[in-house]
Amino acid sequence: MADEVIYEARGVSKTFGSVTALDAADLKVHACEIIGLVGDNGAGKSTLVKILSGAHQPTSGTLLLDGQERRWDSPADALEAGIETLYQDSGLCPDLSISANVYLGREILRPGLLGKLGLLDHKQMAVKAREGLEQAGIGVAGGSRSVSKLSGGQRQAVAIGRAITWARKLIILDEPTNHLGARQSAEVLHVMKRAKEQGLGVIFISHTLPHVLEATDRIVVLRLGKVIADAPTSTFTPDSLLKVITGLAGT
C-alpha cells in the first residue's frame, strides 16, 4: 500500500496572461507518505495546491487519481473524490462547537419528520466527531466546547482531524504550524503522522524547514514554477535544503 501512487500531477502548467506561475510540474503522492512541498515566495506552491484541490484548472497537463485521469470543475469535486485541503486559515467557525465544526457542511439530520423539518442530530454528530478525532489522535475534551476556547494548536489539530475524518485519499496542509509555539506545533505534526498511519497521503506546505525535515518522508522543491528537486527527506540537511530553495546549491 505504501508504494501505491494515489494522486499525480503530470506536466501541469498554469499561466495567468503572460505570467507562467507553474511550468510543467510533476508530483506523485503515495499512500502512507508525507511530502514536504517547499519553495520561496512566488515559487508556485499556492498555484499547485489550488490545482490539486480544484480551485484552479491547469492550463495544460494532467491530474490522475488512482491512475485515472480526472478534472476538477470546482473544489467540491476534489472533496467528493476524497481530497481535503486545509489552508493557513483553518476554516473553523470559532462560535460553533468542536463537533459542529467537524460536521460543518455535512450535518446529520434527525430521523423521521424532525429531519425533514431540518432539525440536526447534535447527539449523533457529537459521538461521531469524538470517535473521528480520537482515531486521528486528537484528545480534545468536550465536543460541545466552543472552538473559541481552544488554543491555537488545538484549533489546528481539530481542523486537521476534521480533514482526516473526511479524507479518503489525500490531505493538503498549507502552513498548519504557522504562528504556533513549539508544543502546539508538535501536536499538529503528531496528527499529520497519524494521518499517514491511516493510509492517507499528506502534502505539507511550510516555510519552517525544521518541521519539514522532522515530519516528512520526501521533499519536493519548487522554484519559479518548476520542480527543481524531488528526493527523500533523509538526503537533505537544513543547510542543503535552504541552498536548493534559494538556488545556491553547488556554490
C-alpha positions in Angstrom: 0.0 0.0 0.0 2.8 2.4 0.8 4.1 2.1 -2.8 0.7 2.9 -4.2 0.5 6.2 -6.2 -2.8 7.7 -5.2 -2.5 11.1 -6.8 -0.4 12.5 -9.5 0.2 15.8 -11.3 1.8 15.2 -14.7 3.3 18.0 -16.6 1.0 20.6 -15.0 1.3 24.2 -16.1 -0.6 27.3 -15.2 -0.4 30.7 -16.9 -2.1 34.0 -16.0 -1.9 36.1 -19.1 1.8 36.4 -19.9 2.8 35.1 -16.5 3.7 31.4 -16.0 3.0 30.5 -12.4 3.6 26.8 -12.9 5.8 25.2 -15.6 5.3 21.5 -16.4 5.4 20.4 -12.8 5.3 16.7 -11.9 4.3 15.4 -8.5 3.4 12.0 -7.2 1.8 11.3 -3.9 1.9 7.8 -2.4 -0.3 6.3 0.3 1.2 6.4 3.8 3.6 9.3 2.8 4.1 12.8 3.9 5.5 15.1 1.3 7.1 18.4 2.1 6.3 21.0 -0.6 8.7 23.9 -0.2 9.9 26.9 -2.1 10.4 30.6 -1.7 7.6 33.1 -2.1 6.4 33.1 -5.7 7.8 29.6 -6.3 4.4 28.2 -7.4 3.3 26.3 -4.3 0.0 28.0 -3.9 -0.8 27.6 -7.6 0.0 23.9 -7.5 -2.1 23.4 -4.3 -5.1 25.2 -5.9 -4.8 23.0 -9.0 -4.6 19.8 -6.9 -7.6 20.9 -4.8 -9.8 22.0 -7.7 -9.7 25.8 -7.1 -7.8 26.3 -10.3 -7.8 24.3 -13.5 -4.4 23.7 -15.2 -3.6 25.4 -18.4 -2.0 22.2 -19.5 -1.1 18.8 -18.0 -2.9 16.0 -16.4 -4.2 15.1 -12.9 -4.6 11.4 -12.1 -6.3 9.9 -9.1 -5.7 6.2 -8.6 -4.3 6.1 -12.1 -7.4 7.6 -13.7 -7.3 10.9 -15.4 -9.5 13.4 -13.5 -10.7 17.0 -14.0 -12.0 19.1 -11.1 -14.5 21.8 -12.1 -14.6 23.1 -8.5 -13.1 22.3 -5.1 -16.3 20.4 -4.3 -15.3 17.8 -7.0 -12.0 17.2 -5.3 -13.7 17.0 -1.9 -16.1 14.4 -3.2 -13.2 12.4 -4.5 -11.6 12.3 -1.1 -9.1 15.2 -1.3 -9.2 17.6 1.7 -7.3 20.9 1.8 -6.6 23.0 4.9 -5.3 26.5 4.1 -3.5 28.7 6.6 -6.8 30.0 7.9 -8.1 26.7 9.5 -11.7 27.4 8.2 -13.2 26.7 11.6 -16.1 28.7 13.0 -15.0 29.9 16.4 -18.5 30.3 17.8 -19.5 26.8 17.0 -18.7 23.7 19.0 -16.0 21.2 18.1 -18.4 18.6 16.8 -20.4 21.2 14.8 -17.2 22.2 13.1 -16.2 18.6 12.3 -19.7 18.2 10.6 -19.8 21.7 9.1 -21.4 21.4 5.7 -22.0 17.6 6.3 -24.6 17.9 9.1 -26.6 14.8 10.2 -30.3 15.4 10.3 -32.5 13.8 12.9 -34.5 10.8 11.7 -38.1 10.9 10.5 -40.2 14.0 10.4 -37.9 16.1 12.5 -35.1 15.6 10.0 -37.4 16.6 7.1 -38.0 19.8 9.0 -34.3 20.4 9.0 -33.5 19.7 12.7 -30.0 18.4 13.3 -29.0 15.3 15.3 -26.5 17.0 17.6 -26.0 13.9 19.8 -25.0 11.7 16.9 -22.7 14.3 15.4 -21.0 14.7 18.9 -20.4 11.0 19.2 -19.1 10.5 15.7 -17.0 13.6 15.9 -15.3 12.4 19.1 -14.7 9.0 17.5 -13.2 10.6 14.4 -10.9 12.9 16.4 -9.8 10.1 18.7 -8.9 8.0 15.7 -6.8 10.8 14.4 -5.0 11.0 17.8 -6.7 14.2 19.0 -7.8 14.2 22.6 -9.8 17.4 22.8 -12.1 17.0 25.7 -15.7 18.2 25.4 -17.0 18.1 21.9 -19.7 20.7 22.9 -17.0 23.2 23.8 -16.7 26.3 21.6 -13.7 26.3 19.3 -13.0 29.9 20.5 -12.0 28.3 23.9 -9.2 26.2 22.3 -5.6 27.1 21.9 -4.1 27.8 18.5 -2.5 24.3 18.4 -5.8 22.6 19.4 -7.7 24.5 16.8 -5.3 23.4 14.1 -5.4 19.8 15.4 -9.2 19.9 15.2 -9.1 21.3 11.7 -6.6 18.6 10.6 -8.7 16.0 12.5 -11.7 17.1 10.5 -9.8 16.7 7.3 -8.7 13.2 8.3 -12.2 12.3 9.3 -13.5 13.0 5.8 -10.4 12.4 3.5 -10.3 9.1 1.7 -7.1 9.8 -0.3 -5.1 12.9 0.4 -4.8 15.8 2.8 -3.1 19.1 1.7 -2.0 21.2 4.6 -0.9 24.8 3.9 1.3 26.2 6.7 -0.5 24.4 9.5 2.2 25.3 12.1 2.4 28.9 11.1 2.4 31.2 14.2 2.3 28.3 16.6 4.6 27.6 19.5 6.9 24.6 19.8 4.5 22.5 21.9 1.5 23.4 19.7 3.4 22.7 16.5 4.4 19.3 17.9 0.7 18.5 18.4 0.0 19.3 14.7 2.9 17.3 13.4 1.8 14.3 15.5 -1.7 14.5 13.9 -0.1 14.6 10.4 1.8 11.4 11.2 -1.4 9.7 12.4 -3.0 10.6 9.0 -0.1 8.8 7.3 -0.5 5.8 9.6 -4.1 5.6 8.5 -3.1 5.2 4.8 -3.6 8.7 3.6 -1.2 10.8 1.6 -0.2 14.1 3.1 1.2 17.2 1.3 2.7 19.6 3.9 3.5 23.1 2.7 5.7 25.1 5.1 8.4 27.7 5.3 9.5 26.2 8.7 12.2 23.9 7.4 12.9 22.1 10.7 9.3 21.0 10.8 9.6 19.8 7.2 12.7 17.8 7.9 11.2 16.3 11.0 7.8 15.2 9.7 8.2 14.3 6.0 9.3 11.3 4.0 10.1 13.2 0.8 10.7 16.8 -0.1 9.7 18.5 -3.4 11.2 21.9 -4.1 9.6 24.5 -6.4 11.5 27.5 -7.8 10.0 29.9 -10.3 7.2 27.5 -11.1 9.4 24.5 -11.8 10.1 21.4 -9.7 13.8 21.5 -9.2 14.2 18.8 -6.6 12.3 15.7 -5.5 14.1 13.4 -3.1 13.8 11.6 0.2 14.0 13.8 3.2 17.0 11.9 4.5 19.1 13.3 1.7 18.7 16.9 2.9 20.2 18.8 5.8 18.9 22.2 6.8 21.7 23.9 5.0 21.5 21.9 1.8 17.7 22.3 1.6 18.0 26.0 2.0 20.5 26.2 -0.7 18.3 24.3 -3.1 15.3 26.5 -2.3 17.3 29.7 -2.9 19.3 28.5 -5.9 22.6 28.4 -4.1 23.2 24.6 -4.3 26.6 23.8 -5.6 28.1 27.1 -4.6 
